[in-house]
Amino acid sequence: MRLELERIEARHPAARPESPAALSIQALTLAAGEQVAVIGPSGAGKTTLLEVAAGAIRPKAGEVRLDGQDPWALGSRGQQRLRGRLFLAPQVPPLPPRQRVVTAVLAGRLPAMSLWSSLRSLFYPVDIPAAHAALEAFDLGDKLFERVDRLSGGERQRVGLARGLLTPASLWLIDEPLSSLDPSRARQALGSLVEVARARGITLLVTLHQVDAALANFSRIVGLRDGTMAFDLPVGEVTNDHLKRLYAQFEDELIPALGGSATAEPTLPGAERPTVSVAPPAMHCR
């Protein structure tokens, strides 16, 4: 799916009318099948960007086009069909606590299922092998019949990502997928997402705090700060100066979450390594 954003001005629906826009970008286009990472400090507008792209927040100005269609110009049925081709994964997945993991993962198929099939699947999972395979991609195959409320935060986050592997969506919008994962799990989870997206020709837009992860896994990087685009570049053109300016006054967020020492540096494939001094990564639950 091709994604186009033009002259976007957006703020959260709960924000006061006089408050400044949380997102103000002139243009962002993702070709069908392209994978792009968005980095930037806290409060940069990364989550708002994904919600605008998904049609979850209507911009105050500008245009959103998904395969050439403006979701806000469609009727309710048209919007429903179009959104069925999207997969928006929030940082904290909305998983019912008493639900079994197999059911939570198979919920990714709901946009393509009839009402009767979706209701039946709540009690009799329709494709257990597919759910198991999706979980195996995130090293969670042994959790297939666990209850969601018995999982750690990192395991719940990976279940939310596994759900995406079963969706019929051609556009994945993933918000901070590594926030609850330790470096090893983070490397595996992001690698699985990118590998599947490339193999299936899925358009992937991921927001990340972990700069190293973005530089190591994506060929194109968008830097977002204060709701505006600081840069949109091939990974080989992202320099140390770009990162310094992007994270000015937020240097503590410029950490290599996929491993390294206290003086580790983000790795730029095919380019000279930047020399940013960073703090050691914090350990999170699995």
Residue frames relative to the residue before (quaternion, step in Angstrom):
aa qw qx qy qz dx dy dz
M 1.0000 0.0000 0.0000 0.0000 0.00 0.00 0.00
R 0.3390 -0.7302 0.5617 0.1909 3.57 -0.93 0.90
L 0.1409 -0.7877 0.5979 0.0460 3.58 -0.93 0.97
E 0.0162 0.7943 -0.6056 0.0461 3.57 -0.85 1.02
L 0.0283 -0.7613 0.6477 -0.0032 3.55 -0.93 0.99
E 0.0095 0.8115 -0.5826 0.0437 3.58 -0.81 0.99
R 0.8665 -0.0349 -0.0131 0.4978 3.56 -0.99 1.01
I 0.2094 0.8272 -0.4926 0.1709 3.55 0.97 0.90
E 0.0074 0.7270 -0.6865 0.0107 3.51 -1.10 0.92
A 0.1505 0.8079 -0.5502 0.1481 3.57 -0.56 1.12
R 0.0227 -0.7590 0.6499 0.0317 3.52 -1.26 0.58
H 0.6321 -0.5292 0.3900 0.4102 3.55 -1.22 0.40
P 0.5804 -0.6167 0.3943 0.3569 3.63 -0.95 0.78
A 0.6831 0.4842 -0.2949 0.4604 3.62 1.09 -0.59
A 0.5216 0.6497 -0.4143 0.3663 3.60 1.25 -0.20
R 0.5615 -0.5960 0.4521 0.3536 3.56 -1.18 0.56
P 0.6080 -0.5955 0.3772 0.3653 3.61 -1.03 0.73
E 0.7069 0.4622 -0.2705 0.4620 3.58 1.06 -0.71
S 0.4991 0.6633 -0.4308 0.3540 3.60 1.24 -0.14
P 0.5611 -0.6092 0.4264 0.3636 3.61 -1.08 0.62
A 0.6117 -0.5582 0.4104 0.3820 3.55 -1.20 0.51
A 0.4151 -0.6936 0.5302 0.2558 3.57 -1.03 0.80
L 0.7820 0.1422 -0.0690 0.6029 3.56 1.23 -0.47
S 0.1020 0.7781 -0.6098 0.1106 3.54 -0.84 1.03
I 0.2165 0.7868 -0.5437 0.1963 3.58 -0.03 1.28
Q 0.4905 -0.6907 0.4618 0.2629 3.53 -1.06 0.81
A 0.8007 -0.1627 0.1502 0.5566 3.57 0.83 -0.93
L 0.1087 0.7467 -0.6527 0.0679 3.53 -1.11 0.81
T 0.0111 0.8018 -0.5946 0.0585 3.56 -0.74 1.10
L 0.0869 -0.7517 0.6518 0.0500 3.54 -1.04 0.88
A 0.3740 -0.7134 0.5478 0.2259 3.55 -0.79 1.03
A 0.6215 -0.5296 0.4093 0.4070 3.56 -1.18 0.46
G 0.8169 0.2274 -0.1916 0.4943 3.55 -0.84 1.02
E 0.5418 0.6204 -0.4034 0.3985 3.60 1.25 0.11
Q 0.2206 -0.7604 0.5980 0.1248 3.57 -1.14 0.70
V 0.0056 0.8151 -0.5727 0.0871 3.58 -0.68 1.16
A 0.2191 -0.7585 0.6006 0.1261 3.57 -1.07 0.81
V 0.1974 -0.7509 0.6208 0.1081 3.55 -1.11 0.80
I 0.0370 -0.7941 0.6066 -0.0099 3.57 -0.76 1.07
G 0.2893 0.7423 -0.5731 0.1919 3.54 -1.30 0.32
P 0.6258 -0.5728 0.3766 0.3722 3.58 -1.18 0.46
S 0.6932 -0.4440 0.3522 0.4453 3.56 -1.29 0.19
G 0.8019 0.2663 -0.2124 0.4909 3.55 -1.03 0.82
A 0.4321 0.7284 -0.4457 0.2900 3.59 1.24 0.21
G 0.5601 -0.6043 0.3947 0.4066 3.59 1.21 -0.40
K 0.3346 0.7808 -0.4786 0.2220 3.59 1.26 0.25
T 0.6782 0.4740 -0.3006 0.4743 3.60 0.87 -0.90
T 0.6240 0.5343 -0.3377 0.4595 3.60 0.99 -0.77
L 0.6123 0.5550 -0.3429 0.4466 3.57 1.02 -0.78
L 0.6788 0.4788 -0.2967 0.4711 3.59 0.86 -0.90
E 0.6713 0.5050 -0.3073 0.4471 3.59 0.93 -0.86
V 0.6213 0.5087 -0.3408 0.4889 3.58 1.09 -0.62
A 0.6595 0.5149 -0.3079 0.4529 3.58 0.93 -0.90
A 0.7020 0.4652 -0.2584 0.4733 3.58 1.09 -0.73
G 0.4793 -0.6660 0.4443 0.3596 3.58 1.21 -0.20
A 0.4415 0.6903 -0.4600 0.3420 3.59 1.22 0.39
I 0.7484 0.1875 -0.1337 0.6220 3.58 1.23 -0.50
R 0.3079 -0.7457 0.5607 0.1862 3.55 -0.83 0.99
P 0.4021 -0.7291 0.4881 0.2616 3.61 -0.67 1.00
K 0.5302 -0.6226 0.4751 0.3247 3.54 -1.20 0.61
A 0.7806 0.0115 0.0037 0.6249 3.53 1.21 -0.56
G 0.6850 0.4939 -0.3527 0.4031 3.54 -1.26 0.43
E 0.4201 -0.7094 0.5244 0.2125 3.52 -1.36 0.06
V 0.1466 -0.7306 0.6614 0.0852 3.51 -1.20 0.80
R 0.0138 0.7969 -0.6033 0.0290 3.58 -0.81 0.99
L 0.1011 -0.7682 0.6320 0.0145 3.52 -0.91 1.05
D 0.7914 -0.1355 0.0086 0.5960 3.55 -0.27 1.32
G 0.7410 -0.4404 0.2093 0.4616 3.53 0.97 0.94
Q 0.6475 0.5161 -0.3199 0.4605 3.60 1.26 -0.11
D 0.3334 -0.6989 0.5981 0.2066 3.54 -1.09 0.80
P 0.3732 -0.7628 0.4682 0.2443 3.64 -0.36 1.14
W 0.6760 0.5075 -0.2973 0.4439 3.58 1.11 -0.64
A 0.6373 0.5031 -0.3314 0.4805 3.59 1.28 -0.11
L 0.5926 0.5726 -0.3578 0.4392 3.58 1.30 -0.07
G 0.5420 -0.5771 0.4904 0.3644 3.54 -1.27 0.31
S 0.7327 -0.4349 0.2807 0.4419 3.55 -1.27 0.17
R 0.6636 0.4932 -0.3158 0.4655 3.61 0.95 -0.78
G 0.6439 0.5186 -0.3183 0.4638 3.55 1.02 -0.79
Q 0.6393 0.5154 -0.3186 0.4734 3.56 1.02 -0.78
Q 0.6461 0.5284 -0.3173 0.4502 3.55 0.98 -0.85
R 0.6603 0.4975 -0.3085 0.4704 3.57 0.96 -0.85
L 0.6713 0.5004 -0.3016 0.4560 3.56 0.92 -0.91
R 0.6849 0.4768 -0.2921 0.4671 3.59 0.91 -0.87
G 0.5704 0.5780 -0.3832 0.4402 3.57 1.22 -0.35
R 0.6589 0.4797 -0.3025 0.4942 3.57 1.28 -0.27
L 0.6383 0.4877 -0.3206 0.5020 3.57 1.33 0.13
F 0.1091 -0.7480 0.6455 0.1087 3.52 -1.26 0.46
L 0.0550 -0.7927 0.6068 -0.0187 3.56 -0.48 1.26
A 0.0742 -0.8083 0.5840 -0.0034 3.57 -0.55 1.19
P 0.2575 -0.7786 0.5520 0.1509 3.61 -0.40 1.19
Q 0.6862 -0.4911 0.3440 0.4119 3.53 -1.28 0.36
V 0.7453 0.2074 -0.1305 0.6201 3.58 1.09 -0.77
P 0.2968 -0.7925 0.4980 0.1895 3.63 -0.25 1.20
P 0.4150 -0.7205 0.5004 0.2414 3.61 -0.94 0.88
L 0.1414 0.8123 -0.5454 0.1511 3.58 0.34 1.26
P 0.4488 -0.6757 0.5045 0.2956 3.64 -0.74 0.96
P 0.4924 -0.7226 0.3927 0.2849 3.62 -0.61 1.08
R 0.7394 0.4114 -0.2407 0.4755 3.62 0.98 -0.72
Q 0.4984 0.6670 -0.4169 0.3646 3.55 1.29 0.03
R 0.4793 -0.6376 0.5133 0.3167 3.57 -1.16 0.58
V 0.6097 -0.5801 0.3969 0.3663 3.55 -1.11 0.71
V 0.6305 0.5465 -0.3481 0.4274 3.60 0.92 -0.83
T 0.6672 0.4919 -0.3007 0.4717 3.59 0.99 -0.79
A 0.6383 0.5353 -0.3225 0.4495 3.56 1.02 -0.83
V 0.6775 0.4842 -0.2948 0.4686 3.58 0.96 -0.82
L 0.6822 0.4900 -0.2915 0.4578 3.58 0.90 -0.87
A 0.5019 0.6404 -0.4286 0.3927 3.59 1.23 -0.23
G 0.5233 0.6356 -0.4121 0.3904 3.58 1.19 -0.30
R 0.6803 0.4919 -0.2863 0.4618 3.57 1.17 -0.50
L 0.4062 0.7621 -0.4492 0.2290 3.60 1.22 -0.19
P 0.6421 0.5358 -0.3705 0.4042 3.67 0.86 -0.73
A 0.7282 0.4134 -0.2413 0.4906 3.59 1.15 -0.52
M 0.6308 0.5550 -0.3197 0.4380 3.60 1.30 0.00
S 0.5113 -0.6069 0.5051 0.3393 3.54 -1.22 0.49
L 0.6729 -0.4839 0.3604 0.4280 3.56 -1.27 0.29
W 0.6644 0.5064 -0.3120 0.4525 3.59 0.90 -0.90
S 0.6697 0.4989 -0.3063 0.4570 3.60 0.90 -0.87
S 0.6555 0.5123 -0.3198 0.4534 3.57 0.99 -0.79
L 0.6528 0.4952 -0.3165 0.4780 3.60 1.02 -0.76
R 0.6464 0.5220 -0.3232 0.4530 3.57 0.96 -0.83
S 0.6520 0.5447 -0.3163 0.4220 3.57 1.01 -0.83
L 0.5530 0.6059 -0.3979 0.4108 3.59 1.19 -0.41
F 0.7678 0.3408 -0.1717 0.5147 3.57 1.09 -0.73
Y 0.7814 0.1414 -0.0611 0.6048 3.56 1.14 -0.71
P 0.2992 -0.7848 0.5119 0.1802 3.62 0.01 1.25
V 0.4077 -0.7866 0.4254 0.1848 3.52 -0.70 1.16
D 0.8091 0.0925 -0.0322 0.5794 3.61 1.08 -0.53
I 0.1275 -0.8374 0.5300 0.0403 3.55 0.37 1.26
P 0.6418 0.5235 -0.3584 0.4308 3.68 0.87 -0.72
A 0.6437 0.5135 -0.3316 0.4605 3.61 1.00 -0.74
A 0.6402 0.5112 -0.3256 0.4719 3.58 1.00 -0.80
H 0.6488 0.5182 -0.3156 0.4592 3.57 0.96 -0.84
A 0.6522 0.5145 -0.3164 0.4581 3.59 0.94 -0.84
A 0.6482 0.5120 -0.3172 0.4660 3.60 1.00 -0.82
L 0.6627 0.4934 -0.3004 0.4765 3.57 0.99 -0.81
E 0.6130 0.5602 -0.3460 0.4367 3.59 1.03 -0.76
A 0.6020 0.5742 -0.3549 0.4265 3.60 1.08 -0.66
F 0.7511 0.3031 -0.1770 0.5592 3.56 1.25 -0.46
D 0.5228 -0.6794 0.3790 0.3484 3.56 1.26 0.58
L 0.5293 0.6218 -0.4048 0.4114 3.56 0.98 0.91
G 0.2737 0.8111 -0.4872 0.1729 3.57 1.20 0.34
D 0.6686 0.5092 -0.3025 0.4496 3.58 1.10 -0.65
K 0.6399 0.5293 -0.3191 0.4567 3.61 1.27 -0.10
L 0.2812 0.8301 -0.4612 0.1386 3.58 1.30 0.06
F 0.8145 0.2294 -0.1071 0.5221 3.60 0.85 -0.94
E 0.3751 0.7050 -0.5041 0.3289 3.57 1.21 0.45
R 0.4602 -0.6177 0.5429 0.3347 3.54 -1.29 0.31
V 0.6035 -0.6024 0.3878 0.3499 3.55 -1.04 0.82
D 0.6914 0.4964 -0.3016 0.4297 3.60 0.94 -0.84
R 0.6334 0.5043 -0.3464 0.4738 3.60 1.24 0.04
L 0.5568 0.5973 -0.3812 0.4334 3.56 1.29 0.12
S 0.5077 -0.6006 0.5122 0.3452 3.55 -1.25 0.43
G 0.6854 -0.4743 0.3442 0.4322 3.58 -1.25 0.21
G 0.6669 0.4992 -0.3037 0.4624 3.56 0.97 -0.81
E 0.6375 0.5148 -0.3276 0.4704 3.58 1.06 -0.70
R 0.6349 0.5119 -0.3360 0.4712 3.60 0.99 -0.75
Q 0.6392 0.5250 -0.3349 0.4513 3.55 0.98 -0.78
R 0.6737 0.4812 -0.2961 0.4763 3.60 0.98 -0.79
V 0.5856 0.5449 -0.3739 0.4694 3.61 1.11 -0.56
G 0.6382 0.5281 -0.3236 0.4572 3.57 1.00 -0.81
L 0.6631 0.4849 -0.3038 0.4826 3.58 1.05 -0.73
A 0.6199 0.5436 -0.3416 0.4512 3.60 1.02 -0.77
R 0.5783 0.5851 -0.3690 0.4326 3.58 1.08 -0.68
G 0.6352 0.5620 -0.3271 0.4167 3.56 1.02 -0.80
L 0.6203 0.5651 -0.3513 0.4153 3.59 1.07 -0.64
L 0.7172 0.4313 -0.2482 0.4878 3.60 1.20 -0.43
T 0.5101 0.6520 -0.4322 0.3577 3.59 1.21 -0.04
P 0.4635 -0.6484 0.5169 0.3122 3.57 -1.23 0.41
A 0.4003 0.7645 -0.4383 0.2516 3.59 1.31 0.03
S 0.2488 -0.7501 0.5940 0.1507 3.54 -1.20 0.65
L 0.7107 0.2930 -0.2412 0.5923 3.57 1.34 0.19
W 0.1019 -0.7842 0.6115 0.0277 3.56 -0.73 1.13
L 0.0769 -0.7679 0.6359 0.0020 3.55 -0.89 1.05
I 0.0045 -0.8477 0.5234 -0.0866 3.56 -0.14 1.34
D 0.1827 -0.8158 0.5455 0.0597 3.56 -0.63 1.18
E 0.8490 -0.1713 0.0847 0.4926 3.57 -0.68 1.19
P 0.0632 0.8611 -0.5032 0.0353 3.63 0.65 1.01
L 0.7133 0.4615 -0.2561 0.4611 3.62 1.21 -0.28
S 0.3750 0.7948 -0.4397 0.1851 3.58 1.27 -0.03
S 0.7724 0.3227 -0.1800 0.5166 3.62 1.08 -0.63
L 0.5950 0.6027 -0.3388 0.4098 3.57 1.27 0.16
D 0.4508 -0.6433 0.5363 0.3089 3.55 -1.16 0.62
P 0.7327 -0.4624 0.2505 0.4320 3.63 -1.17 0.37
S 0.6656 0.5051 -0.3191 0.4473 3.61 0.91 -0.84
R 0.6721 0.4789 -0.2910 0.4840 3.58 0.90 -0.93
A 0.6295 0.5441 -0.3369 0.4407 3.57 1.00 -0.79
R 0.6491 0.5177 -0.3166 0.4587 3.56 0.92 -0.89
Q 0.6739 0.4945 -0.2926 0.4643 3.58 0.92 -0.91
A 0.6830 0.5081 -0.2972 0.4325 3.59 0.84 -1.01
L 0.6968 0.4568 -0.2891 0.4714 3.57 0.82 -0.93
G 0.6224 0.5443 -0.3400 0.4480 3.56 1.03 -0.74
S 0.6468 0.5176 -0.3143 0.4636 3.59 1.01 -0.82
L 0.6485 0.5251 -0.3202 0.4485 3.59 0.92 -0.90
V 0.7053 0.4655 -0.2721 0.4602 3.56 0.77 -1.05
E 0.6453 0.5351 -0.3246 0.4380 3.59 0.94 -0.85
V 0.6838 0.4703 -0.2921 0.4754 3.59 0.88 -0.92
A 0.6386 0.5313 -0.3335 0.4457 3.59 0.94 -0.85
R 0.6711 0.4858 -0.3059 0.4690 3.60 0.91 -0.85
A 0.6645 0.5202 -0.3095 0.4382 3.58 0.92 -0.90
R 0.7549 0.3806 -0.2016 0.4947 3.59 1.02 -0.81
G 0.4505 -0.6914 0.4561 0.3332 3.62 1.21 -0.14
I 0.3546 0.7413 -0.4873 0.2954 3.57 1.12 0.69
T 0.4065 -0.6747 0.5590 0.2587 3.55 -1.03 0.80
L 0.0568 -0.8217 0.5659 -0.0374 3.57 -0.73 1.11
L 0.0019 0.7643 -0.6441 0.0296 3.55 -0.86 1.07
V 0.0145 -0.8230 0.5631 -0.0736 3.55 -0.48 1.27
T 0.2245 -0.7353 0.6185 0.1625 3.57 -0.99 0.82
L 0.0295 -0.8149 0.5770 -0.0462 3.55 -0.95 0.95
H 0.3423 -0.6783 0.6082 0.2298 3.53 -1.21 0.67
Q 0.6735 0.5178 -0.2847 0.4441 3.55 1.11 -0.75
V 0.3015 -0.7957 0.5008 0.1584 3.55 -0.17 1.31
D 0.6223 0.5483 -0.3442 0.4400 3.59 0.95 -0.83
A 0.6535 0.5191 -0.3160 0.4513 3.59 0.92 -0.88
A 0.6536 0.5096 -0.3156 0.4620 3.58 0.95 -0.84
L 0.6986 0.4822 -0.2794 0.4488 3.57 0.84 -0.96
A 0.6994 0.4886 -0.2721 0.4451 3.58 1.04 -0.73
N 0.7924 0.3661 -0.1553 0.4625 3.60 1.09 -0.64
F 0.7604 0.3483 -0.1837 0.5164 3.60 1.19 -0.36
S 0.4054 -0.7193 0.5151 0.2301 3.55 -1.11 0.69
R 0.7626 0.2333 -0.1477 0.5850 3.59 1.28 -0.25
I 0.1099 -0.8022 0.5869 0.0038 3.54 -0.90 1.03
V 0.1417 -0.7528 0.6377 0.0810 3.55 -1.02 0.92
G 0.1942 -0.7731 0.5953 0.1010 3.57 -0.86 1.00
L 0.0788 -0.8073 0.5848 -0.0088 3.56 -0.73 1.10
R 0.1085 0.7797 -0.6090 0.0967 3.57 -0.92 0.94
D 0.8447 0.0232 -0.0614 0.5312 3.57 -0.92 0.98
G 0.7138 -0.4862 0.2517 0.4367 3.55 1.03 0.80
T 0.6990 0.4228 -0.2681 0.5106 3.58 1.25 -0.04
M 0.5197 -0.6358 0.4705 0.3230 3.56 -1.20 0.50
A 0.2766 -0.7613 0.5694 0.1408 3.54 -0.72 1.13
F 0.7743 -0.1527 0.0875 0.6078 3.58 1.12 -0.67
D 0.0993 -0.7340 0.6682 0.0699 3.51 -1.37 0.38
L 0.1920 0.8316 -0.4703 0.2243 3.55 0.06 1.37
P 0.5468 -0.5256 0.5102 0.4056 3.55 -1.28 0.27
V 0.6220 -0.5926 0.3485 0.3748 3.57 -0.99 0.80
G 0.6523 0.5400 -0.3225 0.4229 3.61 1.01 -0.72
E 0.6920 0.4556 -0.2774 0.4865 3.59 1.25 -0.29
V 0.5080 0.6177 -0.4342 0.4144 3.60 1.27 0.02
T 0.1348 -0.8310 0.5389 0.0288 3.56 -0.48 1.21
N 0.7011 -0.4338 0.3674 0.4304 3.49 -1.39 0.11
D 0.6467 0.5245 -0.3186 0.4529 3.57 1.01 -0.80
H 0.6040 0.5458 -0.3567 0.4583 3.60 1.03 -0.73
L 0.6966 0.4736 -0.2780 0.4617 3.58 0.86 -0.97
K 0.6258 0.5391 -0.3404 0.4493 3.60 0.99 -0.77
R 0.6873 0.4688 -0.2901 0.4730 3.58 0.90 -0.91
L 0.6443 0.5387 -0.3264 0.4339 3.57 0.97 -0.85
Y 0.7937 0.2912 -0.1303 0.5179 3.59 0.93 -0.92
A 0.2540 0.7719 -0.5392 0.2211 3.61 1.14 0.48
Q 0.8145 0.1257 -0.1854 0.5351 3.56 -0.82 1.16
F 0.7139 0.3256 -0.2546 0.5653 3.60 1.29 0.15
E 0.1712 0.8474 -0.4916 0.1047 3.56 1.14 0.61
D 0.5994 0.5823 -0.3688 0.4071 3.59 1.11 -0.57
E 0.6432 0.5191 -0.3307 0.4554 3.62 1.21 -0.35
L 0.6002 0.5600 -0.3589 0.4442 3.57 1.24 -0.23
I 0.2872 0.7792 -0.4933 0.2589 3.55 0.49 1.25
P 0.4371 -0.6958 0.4968 0.2794 3.60 -1.06 0.66
A 0.1843 -0.8515 0.4812 0.0975 3.56 0.17 1.25
L 0.6715 0.4860 -0.3140 0.4630 3.60 1.18 -0.22
G 0.7731 -0.3165 0.1677 0.5234 3.59 1.04 0.70
G 0.4836 0.6564 -0.4958 0.2991 3.53 -1.29 0.27
S 0.5342 -0.6301 0.4707 0.3098 3.52 -1.33 0.22
A 0.7444 -0.4050 0.2871 0.4466 3.53 -1.31 -0.05
T 0.7423 0.3499 -0.2203 0.5272 3.59 1.20 -0.40
A 0.3086 0.7782 -0.4972 0.2279 3.56 1.25 0.38
E 0.2532 -0.7713 0.5718 0.1181 3.53 -1.19 0.59
P 0.5506 -0.5791 0.4657 0.3803 3.60 -1.10 0.58
T 0.3280 -0.7572 0.5366 0.1767 3.57 -0.97 0.85
L 0.1629 -0.7807 0.5993 0.0696 3.55 -0.77 1.06
P 0.3436 -0.7590 0.5062 0.2227 3.62 -0.30 1.17
G 0.8420 0.1487 -0.1250 0.5033 3.55 -0.86 0.99
A 0.7287 0.3495 -0.2357 0.5397 3.59 1.22 0.20
E 0.6529 -0.5035 0.3853 0.4145 3.52 -1.31 0.26
R 0.4826 -0.6706 0.4762 0.3010 3.57 -0.95 0.85
P 0.4380 -0.6751 0.5180 0.2899 3.61 -0.94 0.79
T 0.3903 -0.7488 0.5027 0.1850 3.54 -1.21 0.45
V 0.2423 0.7808 -0.5353 0.2126 3.55 1.05 0.75
S 0.2902 -0.7324 0.5872 0.1861 3.58 -0.91 0.88
V 0.0446 -0.8330 0.5496 -0.0446 3.55 -0.69 1.10
A 0.5484 -0.6058 0.4678 0.3368 3.51 -1.31 0.34
P 0.5987 -0.5546 0.4126 0.4047 3.61 -1.18 0.37
P 0.5500 -0.6348 0.4192 0.3447 3.60 -1.06 0.69
A 0.4313 -0.6724 0.5353 0.2745 3.53 -1.14 0.71
M 0.3990 -0.7036 0.5347 0.2449 3.55 -1.12 0.67
H 0.1538 -0.7891 0.5917 0.0588 3.55 -0.98 0.89
C 0.6463 -0.4872 0.3924 0.4371 3.52 -1.28 0.11
R 0.5377 -0.6457 0.4416 0.3146 3.53 -1.17 0.53
